[in-house]
Amino acid sequence: MSDTTAPELPNTARHGRLGYAIFQLARAHRGHAAAMLRALNLHPGQELLLMQLFDHDGRTQAELLERVGRDHSTVSKSLRRMQEAGLLTRTPAPHDRRAMVVSLTDAGRALQEPIAGMWRTLEQVSVRDLTPDQVEVFTACAHIIEKSVRDHSRQTPFG
């Protein structure tokens, strides 16, 4: 098993050990994923949009926004960059000219297997020192924590 020594906890975070551990984990995971995405000429978050389109091409921009859980300006900027890179097209929806339908190009579709491979590799790196039972428990706990944080974020920040 690899080194499991936790980084020294700042005094300010001593009553938030779990939150600090989640922050450190997310930062390390996102940094590794970002390096892998750069190798595919993608920015973090763009793969999430592409993954939604791989599953159902021709979603509206509003549907993508809802599914990836990011703010409107971030999604719009990502889609614009991806369109400029030739990965997708945006056209007005026939049912509502204000809505934009986002569709993959051949170049965008060609990224499906490389992105799937990236996620497989990231998973292998992440679970390398865990048992299958630990992976299941961690995943279940992560979903519970995520729901709790999302539910609470609808309330006041320090309430």
N, CA and C atoms as an extended XYZ file, in Angstrom:
477
Properties=species:S:1:pos:R:3:atomname:S:1:resname:S:1:resid:I:1 pbc="F F F"
N         0.845       -1.184        0.000 N   MET     1
C         0.000        0.000        0.000 CA  MET     1
C         0.884        1.239        0.000 C   MET     1
N         0.426        2.300       -0.638 N   SER     2
C         1.244        3.506       -0.742 CA  SER     2
C         1.127        4.339        0.530 C   SER     2
N         1.884        5.413        0.574 N   ASP     3
C         1.889        6.314        1.719 CA  ASP     3
C         0.508        6.931        1.893 C   ASP     3
N        -0.079        6.739        3.080 N   THR     4
C        -1.411        7.290        3.342 CA  THR     4
C        -1.353        8.409        4.366 C   THR     4
N        -0.167        8.946        4.620 N   THR     5
C        -0.023       10.028        5.571 CA  THR     5
C        -0.738       11.259        5.044 C   THR     5
N        -1.640       11.767        5.862 N   ALA     6
C        -2.390       12.965        5.473 CA  ALA     6
C        -1.490       14.187        5.588 C   ALA     6
N        -1.712       15.182        4.717 N   PRO     7
C        -0.926       16.418        4.844 CA  PRO     7
C        -1.262       17.093        6.176 C   PRO     7
N        -0.319       17.869        6.674 N   GLU     8
C        -0.555       18.571        7.930 CA  GLU     8
C        -1.766       19.477        7.783 C   GLU     8
N        -2.633       19.386        8.755 N   LEU     9
C        -3.888       20.140        8.731 CA  LEU     9
C        -3.657       21.532        9.297 C   LEU     9
N        -4.009       22.575        8.560 N   PRO    10
C        -3.890       23.933        9.120 CA  PRO    10
C        -4.798       24.069       10.344 C   PRO    10
N        -4.372       24.836       11.323 N   ASN    11
C        -5.175       25.023       12.525 CA  ASN    11
C        -6.587       25.502       12.214 C   ASN    11
N        -6.712       26.364       11.239 N   THR    12
C        -8.023       26.908       10.884 CA  THR    12
C        -8.985       25.822       10.431 C   THR    12
N        -8.471       24.729        9.889 N   ALA    13
C        -9.316       23.647        9.383 CA  ALA    13
C        -9.468       22.502       10.375 C   ALA    13
N        -8.996       22.655       11.607 N   ARG    14
C        -9.001       21.530       12.549 CA  ARG    14
C       -10.403       21.023       12.861 C   ARG    14
N       -11.412       21.860       12.720 N   HIS    15
C       -12.794       21.423       12.950 CA  HIS    15
C       -13.481       21.071       11.632 C   HIS    15
N       -12.711       21.005       10.583 N   GLY    16
C       -13.248       20.661        9.270 CA  GLY    16
C       -12.364       19.670        8.551 C   GLY    16
N       -11.956       18.631        9.267 N   ARG    17
C       -11.018       17.651        8.692 CA  ARG    17
C       -11.560       17.011        7.422 C   ARG    17
N       -12.824       16.617        7.441 N   LEU    18
C       -13.406       15.968        6.259 CA  LEU    18
C       -13.440       16.936        5.079 C   LEU    18
N       -13.913       18.138        5.324 N   GLY    19
C       -13.975       19.132        4.256 CA  GLY    19
C       -12.615       19.435        3.671 C   GLY    19
N       -11.612       19.529        4.542 N   TYR    20
C       -10.256       19.803        4.059 CA  TYR    20
C        -9.731       18.626        3.242 C   TYR    20
N       -10.023       17.406        3.689 N   ALA    21
C        -9.600       16.222        2.942 CA  ALA    21
C       -10.280       16.183        1.569 C   ALA    21
N       -11.561       16.528        1.529 N   ILE    22
C       -12.284       16.564        0.255 CA  ILE    22
C       -11.666       17.614       -0.666 C   ILE    22
N       -11.357       18.775       -0.109 N   PHE    23
C       -10.737       19.844       -0.898 CA  PHE    23
C        -9.406       19.374       -1.486 C   PHE    23
N        -8.565       18.753       -0.661 N   GLN    24
C        -7.259       18.278       -1.128 CA  GLN    24
C        -7.429       17.203       -2.199 C   GLN    24
N        -8.359       16.284       -1.979 N   LEU    25
C        -8.632       15.222       -2.939 CA  LEU    25
C        -9.117       15.812       -4.262 C   LEU    25
N       -10.094       16.712       -4.190 N   ALA    26
C       -10.653       17.310       -5.410 CA  ALA    26
C        -9.577       18.061       -6.183 C   ALA    26
N        -8.726       18.778       -5.466 N   ARG    27
C        -7.661       19.540       -6.131 CA  ARG    27
C        -6.683       18.605       -6.843 C   ARG    27
N        -6.271       17.534       -6.174 N   ALA    28
C        -5.334       16.586       -6.783 CA  ALA    28
C        -5.977       15.874       -7.977 C   ALA    28
N        -7.206       15.443       -7.803 N   HIS    29
C        -7.926       14.714       -8.858 CA  HIS    29
C        -8.143       15.619      -10.064 C   HIS    29
N        -8.594       16.837       -9.819 N   ARG    30
C        -8.851       17.779      -10.912 CA  ARG    30
C        -7.552       18.142      -11.636 C   ARG    30
N        -6.473       18.300      -10.883 N   GLY    31
C        -5.189       18.628      -11.506 CA  GLY    31
C        -4.701       17.516      -12.420 C   GLY    31
N        -4.851       16.281      -11.977 N   HIS    32
C        -4.433       15.149      -12.807 CA  HIS    32
C        -5.326       15.043      -14.047 C   HIS    32
N        -6.630       15.198      -13.832 N   ALA    33
C        -7.572       15.148      -14.961 CA  ALA    33
C        -7.285       16.275      -15.948 C   ALA    33
N        -6.978       17.466      -15.450 N   ALA    34
C        -6.702       18.609      -16.328 CA  ALA    34
C        -5.495       18.336      -17.214 C   ALA    34
N        -4.457       17.707      -16.653 N   ALA    35
C        -3.271       17.372      -17.450 CA  ALA    35
C        -3.636       16.367      -18.538 C   ALA    35
N        -4.478       15.406      -18.212 N   MET    36
C        -4.900       14.411      -19.196 CA  MET    36
C        -5.763       15.068      -20.282 C   MET    36
N        -6.601       16.014      -19.880 N   LEU    37
C        -7.448       16.709      -20.856 CA  LEU    37
C        -6.622       17.586      -21.789 C   LEU    37
N        -5.581       18.220      -21.244 N   ARG    38
C        -4.714       19.045      -22.090 CA  ARG    38
C        -4.119       18.214      -23.216 C   ARG    38
N        -3.815       16.953      -22.924 N   ALA    39
C        -3.267       16.064      -23.955 CA  ALA    39
C        -4.289       15.818      -25.070 C   ALA    39
N        -5.570       16.030      -24.775 N   LEU    40
C        -6.641       15.885      -25.772 CA  LEU    40
C        -7.058       17.243      -26.344 C   LEU    40
N        -6.315       18.296      -25.989 N   ASN    41
C        -6.635       19.669      -26.392 CA  ASN    41
C        -7.993       20.121      -25.874 C   ASN    41
N        -8.315       19.720      -24.650 N   LEU    42
C        -9.565       20.124      -24.013 CA  LEU    42
C        -9.266       20.841      -22.703 C   LEU    42
N       -10.205       21.688      -22.287 N   HIS    43
C       -10.137       22.354      -20.993 CA  HIS    43
C       -11.054       21.604      -20.032 C   HIS    43
N       -10.729       21.613      -18.723 N   PRO    44
C       -11.600       20.941      -17.760 CA  PRO    44
C       -13.048       21.425      -17.887 C   PRO    44
N       -13.952       20.483      -17.859 N   GLY    45
C       -15.378       20.777      -17.995 CA  GLY    45
C       -15.886       20.527      -19.401 C   GLY    45
N       -15.029       20.706      -20.386 N   GLN    46
C       -15.464       20.464      -21.764 CA  GLN    46
C       -15.783       18.989      -21.980 C   GLN    46
N       -15.040       18.112      -21.309 N   GLU    47
C       -15.303       16.682      -21.472 CA  GLU    47
C       -16.675       16.319      -20.921 C   GLU    47
N       -17.129       17.030      -19.889 N   LEU    48
C       -18.453       16.759      -19.322 CA  LEU    48
C       -19.547       17.122      -20.322 C   LEU    48
N       -19.367       18.215      -21.023 N   LEU    49
C       -20.324       18.602      -22.071 CA  LEU    49
C       -20.314       17.588      -23.203 C   LEU    49
N       -19.121       17.196      -23.624 N   LEU    50
C       -19.021       16.200      -24.694 CA  LEU    50
C       -19.657       14.875      -24.276 C   LEU    50
N       -19.437       14.462      -23.036 N   MET    51
C       -20.013       13.205      -22.560 CA  MET    51
C       -21.541       13.235      -22.618 C   MET    51
N       -22.134       14.379      -22.316 N   GLN    52
C       -23.593       14.512      -22.419 CA  GLN    52
C       -24.035       14.380      -23.876 C   GLN    52
N       -23.264       14.955      -24.776 N   LEU    53
C       -23.596       14.878      -26.204 CA  LEU    53
C       -23.329       13.482      -26.771 C   LEU    53
N       -22.331       12.773      -26.250 N   PHE    54
C       -22.108       11.391      -26.695 CA  PHE    54
C       -23.333       10.543      -26.388 C   PHE    54
N       -23.940       10.788      -25.212 N   ASP    55
C       -25.117       10.015      -24.801 CA  ASP    55
C       -26.372       10.437      -25.545 C   ASP    55
N       -26.470       11.725      -25.867 N   HIS    56
C       -27.662       12.231      -26.566 CA  HIS    56
C       -27.275       13.483      -27.351 C   HIS    56
N       -26.891       13.274      -28.585 N   ASP    57
C       -26.487       14.386      -29.443 CA  ASP    57
C       -27.708       15.255      -29.737 C   ASP    57
N       -27.486       16.533      -29.896 N   GLY    58
C       -28.573       17.437      -30.243 CA  GLY    58
C       -29.337       17.969      -29.041 C   GLY    58
N       -28.696       18.024      -27.894 N   ARG    59
C       -29.324       18.624      -26.710 CA  ARG    59
C       -29.336       20.139      -26.884 C   ARG    59
N       -30.269       20.786      -26.198 N   THR    60
C       -30.247       22.247      -26.212 CA  THR    60
C       -29.173       22.719      -25.229 C   THR    60
N       -28.761       23.951      -25.421 N   GLN    61
C       -27.772       24.534      -24.521 CA  GLN    61
C       -28.327       24.533      -23.092 C   GLN    61
N       -29.621       24.812      -22.918 N   ALA    62
C       -30.243       24.813      -21.591 CA  ALA    62
C       -30.198       23.423      -20.960 C   ALA    62
N       -30.422       22.375      -21.747 N   GLU    63
C       -30.349       21.006      -21.224 CA  GLU    63
C       -28.932       20.685      -20.757 C   GLU    63
N       -27.947       21.080      -21.543 N   LEU    64
C       -26.555       20.846      -21.162 CA  LEU    64
C       -26.220       21.583      -19.865 C   LEU    64
N       -26.678       22.803      -19.781 N   LEU    65
C       -26.448       23.619      -18.597 CA  LEU    65
C       -26.989       22.909      -17.357 C   LEU    65
N       -28.201       22.393      -17.452 N   GLU    66
C       -28.830       21.699      -16.325 CA  GLU    66
C       -28.089       20.404      -15.981 C   GLU    66
N       -27.674       19.674      -16.993 N   ARG    67
C       -27.057       18.364      -16.765 CA  ARG    67
C       -25.647       18.446      -16.190 C   ARG    67
N       -24.886       19.464      -16.544 N   VAL    68
C       -23.516       19.543      -16.038 CA  VAL    68
C       -23.417       20.372      -14.763 C   VAL    68
N       -24.482       21.084      -14.411 N   GLY    69
C       -24.503       21.815      -13.154 CA  GLY    69
C       -23.491       22.942      -13.055 C   GLY    69
N       -23.247       23.611      -14.159 N   ARG    70
C       -22.321       24.747      -14.161 CA  ARG    70
C       -23.103       26.002      -14.521 C   ARG    70
N       -22.503       27.152      -14.283 N   ASP    71
C       -23.222       28.394      -14.556 CA  ASP    71
C       -23.281       28.690      -16.058 C   ASP    71
N       -24.248       29.528      -16.418 N   HIS    72
C       -24.527       29.827      -17.826 CA  HIS    72
C       -23.319       30.374      -18.563 C   HIS    72
N       -22.609       31.326      -17.958 N   SER    73
C       -21.482       31.947      -18.673 CA  SER    73
C       -20.355       30.951      -18.908 C   SER    73
N       -20.105       30.059      -17.963 N   THR    74
C       -19.054       29.055      -18.125 CA  THR    74
C       -19.401       28.094      -19.259 C   THR    74
N       -20.654       27.644      -19.285 N   VAL    75
C       -21.085       26.715      -20.336 CA  VAL    75
C       -21.041       27.404      -21.690 C   VAL    75
N       -21.532       28.633      -21.766 N   SER    76
C       -21.518       29.374      -23.039 CA  SER    76
C       -20.097       29.551      -23.562 C   SER    76
N       -19.182       29.919      -22.666 N   LYS    77
C       -17.781       30.113      -23.064 CA  LYS    77
C       -17.176       28.791      -23.543 C   LYS    77
N       -17.446       27.699      -22.820 N   SER    78
C       -16.920       26.389      -23.215 CA  SER    78
C       -17.468       25.971      -24.570 C   SER    78
N       -18.776       26.147      -24.772 N   LEU    79
C       -19.384       25.762      -26.043 CA  LEU    79
C       -18.829       26.592      -27.199 C   LEU    79
N       -18.620       27.879      -26.954 N   ARG    80
C       -18.056       28.740      -27.996 CA  ARG    80
C       -16.657       28.259      -28.380 C   ARG    80
N       -15.822       27.965      -27.366 N   ARG    81
C       -14.464       27.467      -27.635 CA  ARG    81
C       -14.497       26.148      -28.394 C   ARG    81
N       -15.416       25.282      -27.997 N   MET    82
C       -15.510       23.971      -28.631 CA  MET    82
C       -16.021       24.095      -30.062 C   MET    82
N       -16.907       25.063      -30.292 N   GLN    83
C       -17.383       25.306      -31.652 CA  GLN    83
C       -16.237       25.842      -32.508 C   GLN    83
N       -15.471       26.772      -31.966 N   GLU    84
C       -14.325       27.321      -32.692 CA  GLU    84
C       -13.280       26.247      -32.996 C   GLU    84
N       -13.181       25.241      -32.119 N   ALA    85
C       -12.232       24.142      -32.324 CA  ALA    85
C       -12.785       23.079      -33.274 C   ALA    85
N       -14.027       23.265      -33.731 N   GLY    86
C       -14.618       22.330      -34.686 CA  GLY    86
C       -15.188       21.061      -34.075 C   GLY    86
N       -15.461       21.084      -32.756 N   LEU    87
C       -15.966       19.897      -32.078 CA  LEU    87
C       -17.489       19.792      -32.081 C   LEU    87
N       -18.154       20.934      -32.252 N   LEU    88
C       -19.613       20.939      -32.219 CA  LEU    88
C       -20.157       22.118      -33.008 C   LEU    88
N       -21.458       22.055      -33.250 N   THR    89
C       -22.161       23.164      -33.895 CA  THR    89
C       -23.300       23.589      -32.978 C   THR    89
N       -23.700       24.845      -33.112 N   ARG    90
C       -24.871       25.359      -32.387 CA  ARG    90
C       -25.792       25.994      -33.412 C   ARG    90
N       -27.030       25.515      -33.426 N   THR    91
C       -28.008       26.055      -34.369 CA  THR    91
C       -29.296       26.361      -33.628 C   THR    91
N       -30.059       27.353      -34.112 N   PRO    92
C       -31.339       27.656      -33.458 CA  PRO    92
C       -32.273       26.443      -33.525 C   PRO    92
N       -32.995       26.226      -32.432 N   ALA    93
C       -33.943       25.104      -32.368 CA  ALA    93
C       -35.146       25.406      -33.247 C   ALA    93
N       -35.655       24.406      -33.957 N   PRO    94
C       -36.818       24.636      -34.814 CA  PRO    94
C       -38.055       25.064      -34.020 C   PRO    94
N       -38.197       24.560      -32.802 N   HIS    95
C       -39.375       24.847      -31.979 CA  HIS    95
C       -39.290       26.176      -31.246 C   HIS    95
N       -38.078       26.727      -31.112 N   ASP    96
C       -37.875       27.982      -30.385 CA  ASP    96
C       -36.582       28.598      -30.883 C   ASP    96
N       -36.672       29.622      -31.684 N   ARG    97
C       -35.487       30.217      -32.308 CA  ARG    97
C       -34.517       30.809      -31.283 C   ARG    97
N       -34.989       31.029      -30.046 N   ARG    98
C       -34.088       31.553      -29.007 CA  ARG    98
C       -33.224       30.444      -28.415 C   ARG    98
N       -33.687       29.195      -28.489 N   ALA    99
C       -32.937       28.054      -27.947 CA  ALA    99
C       -31.918       27.587      -28.979 C   ALA    99
N       -30.771       27.168      -28.488 N   MET   100
C       -29.713       26.673      -29.369 CA  MET   100
C       -29.558       25.166      -29.186 C   MET   100
N       -29.532       24.448      -30.314 N   VAL   101
C       -29.308       23.007      -30.305 CA  VAL   101
C       -27.817       22.776      -30.540 C   VAL   101
N       -27.230       21.976      -29.664 N   VAL   102
C       -25.799       21.700      -29.728 CA  VAL   102
C       -25.612       20.290      -30.281 C   VAL   102
N       -24.826       20.181      -31.347 N   SER   103
C       -24.596       18.891      -32.003 CA  SER   103
C       -23.107       18.670      -32.217 C   SER   103
N       -22.714       17.412      -32.109 N   LEU   104
C       -21.318       17.052      -32.327 CA  LEU   104
C       -20.968       17.063      -33.812 C   LEU   104
N       -19.747       17.425      -34.102 N   THR   105
C       -19.190       17.242      -35.443 CA  THR   105
C       -18.461       15.901      -35.438 C   THR   105
N       -17.949       15.491      -36.576 N   ASP   106
C       -17.163       14.255      -36.634 CA  ASP   106
C       -15.951       14.353      -35.708 C   ASP   106
N       -15.334       15.524      -35.663 N   ALA   107
C       -14.169       15.715      -34.786 CA  ALA   107
C       -14.565       15.564      -33.321 C   ALA   107
N       -15.729       16.057      -32.953 N   GLY   108
C       -16.220       15.904      -31.587 CA  GLY   108
C       -16.514       14.453      -31.262 C   GLY   108
N       -17.195       13.768      -32.190 N   ARG   109
C       -17.509       12.347      -31.986 CA  ARG   109
C       -16.241       11.510      -31.842 C   ARG   109
N       -15.196       11.902      -32.538 N   ALA   110
C       -13.932       11.156      -32.504 CA  ALA   110
C       -13.273       11.196      -31.123 C   ALA   110
N       -13.713       12.101      -30.258 N   LEU   111
C       -13.128       12.195      -28.919 CA  LEU   111
C       -13.777       11.239      -27.916 C   LEU   111
N       -14.836       10.531      -28.316 N   GLN   112
C       -15.537        9.679      -27.360 CA  GLN   112
C       -14.616        8.618      -26.751 C   GLN   112
N       -13.915        7.868      -27.564 N   GLU   113
C       -13.049        6.825      -27.013 CA  GLU   113
C       -11.859        7.410      -26.257 C   GLU   113
N       -11.185        8.454      -26.763 N   PRO   114
C       -10.104        9.036      -25.957 CA  PRO   114
C       -10.577        9.550      -24.592 C   PRO   114
N       -11.767       10.144      -24.537 N   ILE   115
C       -12.285       10.625      -23.250 CA  ILE   115
C       -12.637        9.442      -22.352 C   ILE   115
N       -13.254        8.409      -22.919 N   ALA   116
C       -13.559        7.210      -22.129 CA  ALA   116
C       -12.262        6.593      -21.594 C   ALA   116
N       -11.229        6.571      -22.414 N   GLY   117
C        -9.930        6.053      -21.980 CA  GLY   117
C        -9.317        6.893      -20.877 C   GLY   117
N        -9.475        8.198      -20.986 N   MET   118
C        -8.978        9.101      -19.952 CA  MET   118
C        -9.655        8.801      -18.624 C   MET   118
N       -10.984        8.630      -18.642 N   TRP   119
C       -11.724        8.341      -17.410 CA  TRP   119
C       -11.344        6.977      -16.845 C   TRP   119
N       -11.110        5.992      -17.729 N   ARG   120
C       -10.670        4.667      -17.248 CA  ARG   120
C        -9.318        4.784      -16.539 C   ARG   120
N        -8.394        5.510      -17.157 N   THR   121
C        -7.068        5.683      -16.565 CA  THR   121
C        -7.154        6.436      -15.248 C   THR   121
N        -7.937        7.488      -15.208 N   LEU   122
C        -8.110        8.267      -13.982 CA  LEU   122
C        -8.706        7.397      -12.876 C   LEU   122
N        -9.636        6.541      -13.234 N   GLU   123
C       -10.232        5.612      -12.262 CA  GLU   123
C        -9.172        4.641      -11.740 C   GLU   123
N        -8.371        4.078      -12.635 N   GLN   124
C        -7.331        3.127      -12.222 CA  GLN   124
C        -6.334        3.782      -11.273 C   GLN   124
N        -5.943        5.008      -11.581 N   VAL   125
C        -5.023        5.738      -10.716 CA  VAL   125
C        -5.683        5.995       -9.358 C   VAL   125
N        -6.936        6.385       -9.375 N   SER   126
C        -7.643        6.757       -8.148 CA  SER   126
C        -7.870        5.581       -7.209 C   SER   126
N        -8.167        4.411       -7.739 N   VAL   127
C        -8.519        3.259       -6.892 CA  VAL   127
C        -7.345        2.297       -6.685 C   VAL   127
N        -6.197        2.658       -7.184 N   ARG   128
C        -5.033        1.763       -7.165 CA  ARG   128
C        -4.801        1.093       -5.811 C   ARG   128
N        -4.922        1.831       -4.723 N   ASP   129
C        -4.626        1.287       -3.399 CA  ASP   129
C        -5.875        0.999       -2.575 C   ASP   129
N        -7.016        0.901       -3.228 N   LEU   130
C        -8.273        0.618       -2.532 CA  LEU   130
C        -8.803       -0.749       -2.916 C   LEU   130
N        -9.508       -1.377       -1.984 N   THR   131
C       -10.192       -2.627       -2.289 CA  THR   131
C       -11.512       -2.291       -2.977 C   THR   131
N       -12.113       -3.247       -3.671 N   PRO   132
C       -13.432       -2.982       -4.268 CA  PRO   132
C       -14.468       -2.536       -3.235 C   PRO   132
N       -14.427       -3.109       -2.032 N   ASP   133
C       -15.363       -2.685       -0.980 CA  ASP   133
C       -15.119       -1.236       -0.570 C   ASP   133
N       -13.858       -0.836       -0.470 N   GLN   134
C       -13.544        0.553       -0.124 CA  GLN   134
C       -14.040        1.510       -1.203 C   GLN   134
N       -13.917        1.111       -2.459 N   VAL   135
C       -14.406        1.938       -3.562 CA  VAL   135
C       -15.919        2.121       -3.425 C   VAL   135
N       -16.635        1.035       -3.144 N   GLU   136
C       -18.095        1.112       -2.992 CA  GLU   136
C       -18.490        2.008       -1.825 C   GLU   136
N       -17.841        1.842       -0.677 N   VAL   137
C       -18.158        2.654        0.502 CA  VAL   137
C       -17.829        4.122        0.232 C   VAL   137
N       -16.658        4.375       -0.342 N   PHE   138
C       -16.278        5.759       -0.629 CA  PHE   138
C       -17.275        6.411       -1.584 C   PHE   138
N       -17.644        5.695       -2.644 N   THR   139
C       -18.582        6.232       -3.632 CA  THR   139
C       -19.921        6.543       -2.988 C   THR   139
N       -20.419        5.638       -2.162 N   ALA   140
C       -21.690        5.872       -1.478 CA  ALA   140
C       -21.595        7.087       -0.554 C   ALA   140
N       -20.514        7.172        0.209 N   CYS   141
C       -20.325        8.321        1.103 CA  CYS   141
C       -20.201        9.626        0.311 C   CYS   141
N       -19.487        9.581       -0.796 N   ALA   142
C       -19.328       10.788       -1.618 CA  ALA   142
C       -20.681       11.285       -2.109 C   ALA   142
N       -21.554       10.374       -2.524 N   HIS   143
C       -22.888       10.784       -2.987 CA  HIS   143
C       -23.709       11.388       -1.845 C   HIS   143
N       -23.604       10.814       -0.665 N   ILE   144
C       -24.329       11.344        0.494 CA  ILE   144
C       -23.826       12.736        0.837 C   ILE   144
N       -22.513       12.910        0.856 N   ILE   145
C       -21.925       14.215        1.167 CA  ILE   145
C       -22.319       15.235        0.107 C   ILE   145
N       -22.240       14.846       -1.162 N   GLU   146
C       -22.613       15.766       -2.247 CA  GLU   146
C       -24.062       16.230       -2.087 C   GLU   146
N       -24.982       15.299       -1.813 N   LYS   147
C       -26.396       15.659       -1.639 CA  LYS   147
C       -26.563       16.608       -0.457 C   LYS   147
N       -25.884       16.312        0.639 N   SER   148
C       -25.973       17.159        1.818 CA  SER   148
C       -25.492       18.582        1.521 C   SER   148
N       -24.362       18.676        0.832 N   VAL   149
C       -23.810       19.999        0.496 CA  VAL   149
C       -24.743       20.732       -0.468 C   VAL   149
N       -25.259       20.033       -1.483 N   ARG   150
C       -26.184       20.675       -2.432 CA  ARG   150
C       -27.454       21.152       -1.735 C   ARG   150
N       -28.007       20.302       -0.869 N   ASP   151
C       -29.220       20.695       -0.139 CA  ASP   151
C       -28.957       21.916        0.731 C   ASP   151
N       -27.816       21.926        1.399 N   HIS   152
C       -27.489       23.037        2.296 CA  HIS   152
C       -27.147       24.304        1.521 C   HIS   152
N       -26.596       24.153        0.314 N   SER   153
C       -26.199       25.352       -0.441 CA  SER   153
C       -27.407       26.166       -0.868 C   SER   153
N       -28.578       25.575       -0.805 N   ARG   154
C       -29.806       26.329       -1.095 CA  ARG   154
C       -30.186       27.226        0.060 C   ARG   154
N       -29.525       27.021        1.194 N   GLN   155
C       -29.761       27.832        2.387 CA  GLN   155
C       -28.646       28.865        2.508 C   GLN   155
N       -28.492       29.429        3.692 N   THR   156
C       -27.447       30.427        3.900 CA  THR   156
C       -26.085       29.753        3.996 C   THR   156
N       -25.020       30.429        3.575 N   PRO   157
C       -23.684       29.824        3.546 CA  PRO   157
C       -23.188       29.350        4.911 C   PRO   157
N       -23.478       30.057        5.992 N   PHE   158
C       -22.941       29.682        7.301 CA  PHE   158
C       -24.051       29.292        8.264 C   PHE   158
N       -25.217       28.906        7.722 N   GLY   159
C       -26.376       28.596        8.586 CA  GLY   159
C       -26.393       27.238        9.142 C   GLY   159
